[in-house]
Amino acid sequence: MFPQPWIFLIATIIAISLFMSSLVESFPVADKVKSLPEQLPVSFQQFAGFVPVDDKNQRALFYYFVEAETNPASKPLVLWLNGGPGCTSVGVGAFTEHGPFVTNQGEAIEKNQYSWNKEANILYLESPAGVGFSYSLNLSFYKTLNDEITARDSLVFLRRWFAKFPEYKNRDFYITGESYGGHYVPQLAELIIKSKVNFNLKGIAIGNPLLDFDTDMNAVDEYYWSHGIISDYAYKIRTSLCNSSRVLREYFSGQISKDCLVAAQKVSEEYSFTNFIDPYYVVGEKCLSYNVSQAGFLRETLNSGMFQFRNSHYVLQTEEPDQQVDECNLKYSEMYLNRKDVQKALHARLEGTTKYRLCSKIVQTNYDPLNREIPTINVVGFLVKSGLRVIVYSGDQDSVIPFMGTRRLVDRLAKTLGLKTTLPYSAWFVDKQVGGWTQVYGNHLTYTTIRGASHGTPATQPKRSFVLFNAFLQGKPLPKA
């Protein structure tokens, strides 16, 4: 016979064990990723699979979920959305930027020492249908693609994903993304708030985001000029005859004016950066054997009198010798995710396509171009007024959505909302080096640059991006010297 205190202790241990067992068993066993090809052993769980968002039309979105490396039960849940529209959060965000593994030197993967799952449980969603492994068997769906449908499907996905993972439904929840994520992220957050769903949404973070078409696109001209890519003369012609927002608007309408042709021709004489310079990382080296774009609609060149949009990429380069990142990592990520053994491990399959692409042609071709001209900076303002914590950040070596336009938009928004500056524009630091500059407005709105970073900041400045991410989750100021 056990003494009475021991009986109580044993009963308590059994109860805790049963509770913990029930937590583990509540996860969808069929979605568990036992191990990825070439993967070293890890301490955290991974899950991947499809979540139907339209049963009638057989539309489903693909996700890849990685638990936090340590104490996942105490860490927040973070949703990540890449841009495009049409680019994959798994192939780009997870496997080249801040996931637990990055592809390197061919089709191999290695541990990412600055993975964001060190601080949070990360959910990578391929949205809308047509991106990555996500699909619609009703092909007429692709003719209707727009921001409203993307946000609606993402909300359906989240409802059903939380049903699969009920332990996370009441967890602190953040939505993050980059590039055209400047539309996806705030629009989804707004829909969550207005739908009054029971998610514990705390904030959003968006990097190099498209927030206002005219401001963001016209900053491109200023960036070219200020970084020596075009001359004073070309900049004057560009700004007086036909700036970037106008040339893109005319391109989408199919009617190119004489002024825009003259302005574009002069600028194109001075830069042929689709051939020589990576616009996503103007100080970086190009991967000469591969091209992919998260914002392909932004690039224009003059070719035989016609505008032609060219795909590019952002190169991958490390700031630290202990994390070697190949500049052609995007190429290797696509190669890796096209392997049949990788797809089997991820419970993935290709529907309506024979190849996994980092950026979907069917989405980029069919997505309503007018949506790009709808400002979302006002949606960000709605989120700030709703009490969400918002951080907008920019890699300062990106010419596609340059920091100067984004900085102006955030500052203008703060003035509109009547927010006072609580932290003046100042440098923040990592390892006694300047990590970037930041300004805080009120209690909920922050703008930050990441020094030396590209359009996809974690790809080129992984440690600085990780420090920024960690500070955002903790609601703490970025570190000073």
C-alpha positions in Angstrom: 0.0 0.0 0.0 1.2 3.5 -0.9 1.0 6.2 1.8 -1.8 8.6 1.2 0.4 11.5 -0.1 2.0 9.1 -2.6 -1.4 8.0 -3.9 -2.3 11.7 -4.5 1.0 12.4 -6.3 0.7 9.3 -8.5 -2.9 10.3 -9.4 -1.8 13.8 -10.3 1.0 12.5 -12.5 -1.4 10.1 -14.3 -3.9 13.0 -14.8 -1.2 15.2 -16.3 0.1 12.5 -18.5 -3.4 11.8 -19.8 -4.0 15.5 -20.4 -0.7 15.9 -22.3 -1.5 12.7 -24.3 -4.9 14.1 -25.3 -3.1 17.3 -26.6 -0.8 15.3 -28.8 -3.5 13.0 -30.1 -5.7 16.0 -31.0 -3.3 17.0 -33.7 -4.1 15.6 -37.1 -2.0 12.5 -37.3 -2.4 12.2 -41.1 -0.8 15.7 -41.5 2.2 15.0 -39.4 5.5 15.3 -41.3 7.7 12.6 -39.9 10.9 13.8 -41.6 11.9 15.7 -44.7 14.4 14.2 -47.2 17.9 15.3 -46.2 16.7 16.6 -42.9 18.7 16.2 -39.7 16.8 15.2 -36.5 14.8 18.1 -34.8 13.1 18.5 -31.5 9.9 20.1 -32.9 6.9 18.7 -34.8 6.0 19.6 -38.4 2.7 19.3 -40.1 1.6 19.8 -43.7 -1.4 19.2 -45.9 -4.5 20.5 -47.6 -7.5 22.3 -46.1 -10.6 22.6 -48.3 -12.0 26.1 -48.5 -14.8 25.4 -51.1 -16.2 21.9 -51.0 -18.5 22.5 -53.9 -15.9 23.7 -56.3 -13.1 21.5 -54.9 -10.8 24.3 -53.9 -8.1 23.7 -51.2 -5.2 25.6 -49.7 -1.9 24.0 -48.7 -0.1 24.7 -45.5 3.2 23.9 -43.8 3.2 24.3 -40.0 6.2 24.1 -37.7 6.0 24.2 -34.0 8.3 26.3 -31.9 11.7 24.7 -31.2 11.1 24.9 -27.5 8.0 25.2 -25.3 5.5 25.4 -28.2 2.6 25.4 -25.8 3.8 28.8 -24.4 4.6 30.4 -27.8 2.3 32.5 -30.0 1.0 31.4 -33.5 2.3 33.4 -36.5 0.7 33.1 -40.0 3.1 34.0 -42.9 1.9 35.1 -46.3 4.2 35.8 -49.3 3.3 38.2 -52.0 3.1 38.3 -55.8 0.2 38.0 -56.1 0.9 34.4 -56.8 4.1 33.5 -54.9 4.4 30.7 -52.4 4.9 31.1 -48.7 6.3 27.6 -48.5 8.9 27.7 -51.3 9.9 31.3 -50.6 9.1 32.1 -47.0 9.7 28.7 -45.4 12.6 27.4 -47.4 14.6 30.5 -48.4 13.8 33.1 -45.7 12.9 32.2 -42.1 11.7 28.6 -41.9 13.6 25.9 -39.9 15.4 24.7 -43.0 16.9 26.4 -46.0 17.8 24.7 -49.3 21.5 25.1 -50.1 24.0 23.9 -52.7 21.6 21.9 -54.9 18.7 20.0 -53.5 20.0 19.6 -49.9 18.5 21.3 -46.9 20.3 22.5 -43.8 19.2 24.0 -40.5 18.5 27.7 -40.4 20.1 29.1 -37.3 17.8 32.2 -37.5 14.6 30.4 -38.0 11.5 32.2 -36.7 10.2 29.1 -35.1 12.8 29.7 -32.4 10.3 32.2 -31.0 6.9 31.2 -32.4 4.8 28.5 -34.0 4.8 29.4 -37.7 2.1 28.6 -40.2 3.0 29.0 -43.8 -0.1 29.3 -46.1 0.0 29.0 -49.9 -2.8 31.4 -50.9 -4.8 32.0 -53.1 -5.6 28.7 -54.8 -3.2 28.2 -57.7 -0.2 29.2 -55.6 2.3 26.4 -54.9 0.4 23.2 -54.1 -2.9 25.0 -53.5 -5.5 24.3 -56.2 -9.0 24.7 -57.6 -10.4 21.9 -59.7 -12.9 24.4 -61.0 -10.7 26.3 -63.5 -13.2 29.1 -63.9 -12.3 30.2 -60.4 -9.0 31.6 -61.7 -10.9 34.2 -63.8 -12.3 35.7 -60.7 -9.1 36.1 -58.6 -9.0 39.2 -56.5 -8.2 40.5 -53.0 -11.7 39.9 -51.6 -11.6 36.2 -52.6 -8.1 35.8 -51.3 -9.0 37.2 -47.9 -12.3 35.2 -47.7 -10.6 31.9 -48.6 -7.8 32.6 -46.1 -10.4 33.1 -43.4 -12.2 29.9 -44.2 -8.8 28.2 -44.1 -8.1 29.5 -40.6 -11.5 28.5 -39.3 -10.9 24.9 -40.5 -7.2 24.9 -39.5 -8.1 25.8 -36.0 -10.6 22.9 -36.0 -7.6 20.6 -36.8 -5.4 22.3 -34.2 -7.8 23.4 -31.4 -5.0 24.0 -29.0 -4.0 27.1 -31.0 -7.4 28.7 -31.2 -6.9 30.9 -28.1 -3.2 31.4 -28.6 -1.8 34.9 -29.2 -2.1 35.2 -33.0 -0.1 37.4 -35.4 -0.4 37.7 -39.2 2.9 38.5 -41.1 4.0 38.8 -44.7 5.8 40.8 -47.3 5.5 42.5 -50.8 1.9 42.0 -52.0 1.4 40.8 -48.5 0.8 44.5 -48.0 -2.7 43.7 -49.3 -3.1 40.1 -48.1 -2.1 40.7 -44.4 -4.1 43.9 -43.5 -7.1 42.8 -45.5 -7.3 39.4 -43.7 -6.8 41.0 -40.3 -9.6 43.5 -41.1 -11.9 40.6 -42.2 -11.2 38.8 -39.0 -12.1 41.8 -36.9 -15.2 42.6 -38.9 -16.4 39.0 -39.0 -16.0 38.9 -35.2 -14.5 35.4 -35.3 -13.0 34.2 -32.0 -9.3 34.5 -32.9 -6.9 36.0 -30.5 -5.4 38.4 -33.0 -2.8 40.6 -31.5 -1.0 42.3 -34.4 0.5 42.3 -37.9 3.9 42.8 -39.4 4.5 43.5 -43.1 7.8 43.9 -44.9 8.4 46.0 -48.1 4.7 46.1 -48.5 2.6 47.4 -51.4 0.3 49.9 -49.5 -0.4 52.7 -51.9 0.2 52.2 -55.7 1.1 55.8 -56.6 3.4 56.5 -53.6 5.1 53.1 -53.7 5.7 53.1 -57.5 6.8 56.7 -57.8 9.4 56.0 -55.0 11.0 53.6 -57.5 12.1 56.5 -59.7 13.5 58.3 -56.6 15.3 55.2 -55.6 16.9 54.7 -59.0 18.1 58.3 -59.0 19.4 58.4 -55.4 21.3 55.1 -55.8 23.0 56.2 -59.0 21.1 53.8 -61.3 19.8 56.7 -63.5 21.1 60.2 -64.1 19.7 63.6 -63.0 18.5 64.1 -66.6 16.7 60.7 -66.8 15.1 61.3 -63.4 13.8 64.7 -64.5 12.3 63.3 -67.6 10.8 60.4 -65.7 9.2 62.7 -63.1 8.0 65.3 -65.5 6.8 63.2 -68.4 5.7 59.8 -67.1 6.5 58.4 -63.7 6.4 54.7 -62.7 2.9 54.7 -61.4 1.6 56.2 -64.7 3.6 53.9 -66.9 2.3 50.8 -65.0 -1.2 52.0 -65.1 -1.0 52.6 -68.9 0.6 49.2 -69.3 -2.3 47.5 -67.5 -4.8 49.4 -69.6 -3.0 48.4 -72.8 -2.6 52.0 -74.0 0.9 53.4 -73.8 1.2 57.1 -74.4 4.0 58.8 -76.3 5.2 60.6 -73.2 5.6 57.3 -71.4 7.4 55.8 -74.3 9.9 58.7 -74.4 10.5 58.6 -70.6 10.9 54.8 -70.5 13.3 54.8 -73.5 15.6 57.3 -71.8 15.6 55.5 -68.5 16.1 52.1 -70.2 19.2 53.5 -72.0 20.8 54.1 -68.6 19.8 50.9 -66.8 19.4 47.4 -68.1 19.0 46.0 -64.6 16.9 43.1 -65.7 20.1 41.9 -67.2 22.8 43.2 -64.8 21.3 44.4 -61.5 18.9 42.7 -59.2 16.1 45.2 -58.4 15.1 43.3 -55.3 18.6 43.6 -53.9 20.5 46.4 -55.7 23.8 45.8 -53.9 23.8 42.1 -54.3 25.0 39.6 -56.9 22.6 38.0 -59.3 22.0 34.3 -59.6 22.7 34.2 -63.3 21.0 30.9 -63.9 17.5 31.6 -62.4 14.8 34.2 -62.3 11.7 34.5 -60.1 9.7 37.4 -58.9 7.4 38.2 -56.0 6.3 41.4 -57.7 6.7 40.6 -61.4 4.0 43.2 -62.4 6.3 46.0 -61.2 9.1 45.6 -63.7 9.1 47.2 -67.1 11.6 47.4 -69.9 11.4 48.9 -73.4 11.7 46.2 -76.1 10.9 47.1 -79.7 8.7 49.9 -78.5 6.6 47.7 -76.2 6.7 47.3 -72.5 7.6 43.9 -71.3 7.5 42.7 -67.7 10.5 40.7 -66.7 10.9 38.3 -63.8 13.7 38.8 -61.3 14.6 37.5 -57.9 16.3 38.6 -54.8 19.7 37.0 -54.2 20.6 35.3 -50.9 23.7 36.4 -49.1 24.7 36.0 -45.5 25.9 38.6 -43.1 27.6 36.0 -40.9 30.3 33.4 -42.0 28.6 30.7 -39.9 25.5 30.7 -42.1 26.5 30.3 -45.7 23.5 31.0 -48.0 23.8 30.5 -51.7 22.7 33.3 -54.0 20.7 30.8 -56.1 18.8 29.5 -53.1 15.4 30.2 -54.8 16.4 27.9 -57.6 17.3 25.2 -55.1 14.1 25.6 -53.2 12.0 25.0 -56.3 14.2 22.0 -57.2 13.7 20.6 -53.7 9.9 21.0 -53.7 9.6 19.3 -57.1 11.2 16.1 -55.7 8.6 13.3 -55.4 10.0 12.2 -52.1 9.7 15.7 -50.7 6.1 16.0 -51.9 5.2 12.7 -50.3 6.8 13.7 -47.0 4.7 16.9 -47.1 1.5 15.1 -48.1 1.4 17.3 -51.1 0.5 16.7 -54.7 0.3 18.7 -57.9 -3.2 19.5 -59.2 -3.6 21.1 -62.7 0.1 21.5 -63.2 3.1 19.3 -63.7 5.6 21.4 -61.8 5.8 23.2 -58.5 6.6 26.9 -59.1 7.6 29.5 -56.6 5.4 32.0 -58.4 2.2 30.9 -60.2 1.7 32.0 -63.7 -2.0 31.3 -63.7 -2.5 33.5 -60.6 -0.2 36.3 -61.8 -1.9 36.3 -65.2 -5.5 36.3 -63.9 -5.4 38.3 -60.7 -7.4 41.5 -61.0 -4.8 44.2 -61.8 -7.1 46.9 -60.5 -6.7 45.5 -57.0 -3.1 46.7 -57.0 -4.3 50.3 -57.2 -6.6 50.1 -54.2 -4.7 51.6 -51.2 -4.4 49.4 -48.1 -2.7 52.0 -45.9 -6.2 53.0 -44.7 -6.8 49.4 -43.7 -3.6 49.5 -41.7 -5.0 52.6 -40.0 -8.2 50.7 -39.2 -6.1 48.0 -37.5 -4.2 50.5 -35.5 -7.4 52.1 -34.3 -8.7 48.6 -33.4 -5.8 48.2 -31.0 -3.7 45.8 -33.0 0.1 46.2 -32.8 1.4 47.0 -36.3 5.0 47.1 -37.5 5.9 48.0 -41.1 9.4 47.3 -42.1 11.6 47.8 -45.2 14.8 46.2 -46.5 16.6 49.3 -47.6 18.3 47.7 -50.6 15.0 47.0 -52.4 14.1 49.1 -55.4 10.9 47.3 -56.1 8.9 48.8 -53.2 11.5 51.2 -51.8 11.7 52.3 -48.2 11.2 56.0 -48.8 7.7 55.5 -50.1 6.8 53.2 -47.3 8.2 55.6 -44.7 6.2 58.5 -46.1 3.0 56.4 -46.0 3.5 55.4 -42.4 4.3 58.9 -41.3 1.3 60.3 -43.2 -0.9 57.6 -41.6 0.3 58.6 -38.1 -0.5 62.2 -38.7 -4.0 61.3 -40.0 -4.6 59.2 -36.9 -3.3 62.0 -34.7 -0.5 59.7 -33.2 2.4 61.4 -31.6 5.9 60.2 -32.0 6.8 58.2 -29.0 10.3 57.2 -30.3 12.0 59.6 -32.7 13.6 58.2 -35.8 16.8 56.6 -34.6 19.2 53.7 -35.2 18.8 50.3 -33.6 21.6 47.8 -33.2 22.6 44.1 -33.5 26.0 43.0 -32.3 27.1 46.7 -31.9 26.3 47.4 -35.5 23.5 49.4 -36.9 20.6 47.0 -37.7 18.5 49.8 -39.2 16.4 52.8 -38.2 13.1 53.0 -36.5 10.3 55.4 -35.5 7.4 54.6 -33.2 4.0 56.4 -33.2 1.7 56.1 -30.3 1.5 52.7 -28.7 0.7 50.5 -31.7 2.4 51.7 -34.9 6.1 51.2 -35.7 8.1 51.8 -38.9 11.6 50.2 -39.2 14.2 49.7 -41.8 16.6 46.7 -41.9 20.0 47.9 -43.1 21.5 46.1 -46.0 18.4 43.9 -46.6 16.6 43.0 -49.8 12.9 42.8 -50.7 12.8 39.5 -48.7 14.7 40.7 -45.7 15.4 37.4 -43.9 17.1 36.1 -47.0 19.9 38.7 -47.0 19.9 39.9 -43.3 18.7 36.8 -41.4 20.0 37.8 -37.9 18.7 41.4 -38.1 15.3 40.2 -39.4 15.2 37.7 -36.5 15.9 40.4 -33.9 13.2 42.5 -35.4 10.7 39.6 -35.4 11.5 38.8 -31.8 11.1 42.4 -30.6 7.7 42.6 -32.4 6.4 39.4 -30.7 7.5 40.6 -27.3 6.2 44.2 -27.8 9.6 45.5 -26.9 11.6 48.3 -28.5 14.4 47.4 -30.8 17.8 47.2 -29.1 19.9 50.3 -28.8 23.7 50.5 -28.8 
